[in-house]
Amino acid sequence: AWMGLVKFDLLGLGMLAALQYCFDLIRAATGEEWSLDAIPKEEQAVYDMLCRADSIGVFQVESRAQMSMLPRLKPRRFYDLVVEVAIVRPGPIQGDMVHPYLRRREGKEDVVYPKPELEAVLGKTLGVPLFQEQAMRVAIECAGFTPGEADMLRKSMATFKFTGGVSAFRDKLIDGMAARGYPRDFAERTFRQLEGFGSYGFPESHAASFALVAYASAWLKCWHPDAFCA
């Protein structure tokens, strides 16, 4: 079930192979049988390790940028790891999503939802659109896009190698949100955030799949560092 969720690019396949090799080493040394779906979930010792930025070798969160972010975001549950994987990307950084999210997570900035439907869309990411699916829902529920138009927005965000594609939707998104009672400056700020996806924004499902493998590799590093090192 876990493997079915994983996006099988070369990096993911390489990490899955490494995890299986770890499981084989553990079985040979101790007789313990482990697999991706048998690993205990939400172990706080694993998150303690990640909060210390002890993440060398851990899938997706071992870069300098990720190691800098881990002690600030302080992941304590799986969805925090989903956000961690997704937020250190060109899209959220260029869309000015990182610092607002961190300030709100730390209680230094209020989370304001001008209308209830926006909270329904962005509540789990503290009012900051981090994922392509959220951008589509903002367009539909807050700006009056049709599902087809929202899918065109998604496609423009997905073609991150060709920047500027999202800008074609600027007037429609801002005017649509203003017509539905959102302050224009709030609508413009929302668009600037979504425009960051023109560089690179993650689908939530992709981030969740990567986070599953990140947690599994962190669990092995935490509890079986010998096999993990090997």
GINOR-V292589 format. One record per residue. N is the residue number from 1. RES is the residue in one letter. SS is DSSP state (h for helix, s for strand, l for the rest). PHI is phi in whole degrees, 0 to 359 (* if undefined). OMEGA is omega as a letter, one per 30 degrees, with the letter a starting at -180 (* if undefined). Layout:
n: [N;N]
res: [RES;RES]
ss: [SS;SS]
phi: [PHI;PHI]
omega: [OMEGA;OMEGA]
//
This chain:
n: [1;2;3;4;5;6;7;8;9;10;11;12;13;14;15;16;17;18;19;20;21;22;23;24;25;26;27;28;29;30;31;32;33;34;35;36;37;38;39;40;41;42;43;44;45;46;47;48;49;50;51;52;53;54;55;56;57;58;59;60;61;62;63;64;65;66;67;68;69;70;71;72;73;74;75;76;77;78;79;80;81;82;83;84;85;86;87;88;89;90;91;92;93;94;95;96;97;98;99;100;101;102;103;104;105;106;107;108;109;110;111;112;113;114;115;116;117;118;119;120;121;122;123;124;125;126;127;128;129;130;131;132;133;134;135;136;137;138;139;140;141;142;143;144;145;146;147;148;149;150;151;152;153;154;155;156;157;158;159;160;161;162;163;164;165;166;167;168;169;170;171;172;173;174;175;176;177;178;179;180;181;182;183;184;185;186;187;188;189;190;191;192;193;194;195;196;197;198;199;200;201;202;203;204;205;206;207;208;209;210;211;212;213;214;215;216;217;218;219;220;221;222;223;224;225;226;227;228;229;230]
res: [A;W;M;G;L;V;K;F;D;L;L;G;L;G;M;L;A;A;L;Q;Y;C;F;D;L;I;R;A;A;T;G;E;E;W;S;L;D;A;I;P;K;E;E;Q;A;V;Y;D;M;L;C;R;A;D;S;I;G;V;F;Q;V;E;S;R;A;Q;M;S;M;L;P;R;L;K;P;R;R;F;Y;D;L;V;V;E;V;A;I;V;R;P;G;P;I;Q;G;D;M;V;H;P;Y;L;R;R;R;E;G;K;E;D;V;V;Y;P;K;P;E;L;E;A;V;L;G;K;T;L;G;V;P;L;F;Q;E;Q;A;M;R;V;A;I;E;C;A;G;F;T;P;G;E;A;D;M;L;R;K;S;M;A;T;F;K;F;T;G;G;V;S;A;F;R;D;K;L;I;D;G;M;A;A;R;G;Y;P;R;D;F;A;E;R;T;F;R;Q;L;E;G;F;G;S;Y;G;F;P;E;S;H;A;A;S;F;A;L;V;A;Y;A;S;A;W;L;K;C;W;H;P;D;A;F;C;A]
ss: [l;h;h;h;h;l;l;l;l;h;h;h;h;h;h;h;h;h;h;h;h;h;h;h;h;h;h;h;h;h;l;l;l;l;l;l;l;l;l;l;l;l;l;h;h;h;h;h;h;h;h;l;l;l;l;l;l;l;l;l;l;l;l;h;h;h;h;h;h;h;h;h;h;l;l;l;l;h;h;h;h;h;h;h;h;h;h;l;l;h;h;h;h;h;l;l;l;h;h;h;h;h;h;h;h;l;l;l;l;l;l;l;l;l;l;h;h;h;h;h;h;h;h;h;h;l;l;l;l;l;s;h;h;h;h;h;h;h;h;h;h;h;h;l;l;l;h;h;h;h;h;h;h;h;h;h;h;h;l;l;l;l;l;l;h;h;h;h;h;h;h;h;h;h;h;h;h;h;h;l;l;l;l;h;h;h;h;h;h;h;h;h;h;h;h;l;h;h;h;h;l;s;l;h;h;h;h;h;h;h;h;h;h;h;h;h;h;h;h;h;h;h;h;l;h;h;h;h;h;l]
phi: [*;297;296;295;274;279;282;273;275;296;297;296;297;298;290;298;296;295;297;297;295;300;301;295;296;296;298;293;273;236;84;286;255;232;211;302;277;265;298;301;270;56;280;293;298;294;292;302;298;293;296;277;63;273;229;300;89;280;305;74;236;253;289;300;296;292;293;286;282;305;291;273;283;53;297;237;208;300;294;300;289;300;295;303;297;274;279;270;218;303;299;300;292;289;275;55;257;292;294;301;297;295;298;290;295;274;77;268;217;290;265;245;242;302;219;302;295;289;296;297;275;246;301;283;243;57;81;252;283;260;235;303;299;293;300;296;290;300;298;285;274;248;233;79;294;281;305;295;293;295;292;296;298;301;296;293;286;288;274;293;284;242;290;97;297;289;298;297;264;303;297;296;291;293;295;294;291;296;294;260;97;277;302;298;294;293;296;294;294;298;296;300;294;294;298;301;294;298;276;179;237;273;292;298;297;294;297;295;297;296;295;300;287;298;296;299;291;293;299;295;298;288;256;224;297;294;295;297;296;295]
omega: [l;a;l;a;a;l;a;l;a;l;l;l;l;a;l;l;l;l;l;l;l;a;l;l;a;l;a;a;a;a;l;l;l;l;a;a;l;a;l;a;l;l;a;l;l;l;l;l;a;l;l;a;l;a;l;a;a;a;l;a;a;l;l;a;l;l;l;a;a;l;l;l;l;a;l;l;a;a;l;l;l;l;a;a;a;a;l;a;l;a;l;a;a;l;l;l;a;a;l;l;a;l;a;l;a;a;a;a;l;l;a;l;a;l;a;a;l;l;l;a;a;a;a;l;l;l;a;l;a;a;l;a;l;l;l;a;l;a;a;a;a;a;l;l;l;l;l;l;l;l;l;l;l;a;l;l;a;a;a;a;a;a;l;a;a;a;l;a;a;a;a;a;a;l;l;l;l;l;a;l;l;l;a;l;l;l;l;l;l;l;l;l;a;a;l;l;l;l;l;l;a;l;a;a;l;a;l;l;l;a;l;a;l;l;a;a;l;l;l;l;a;a;l;a;l;l;a;l;a;*]
//
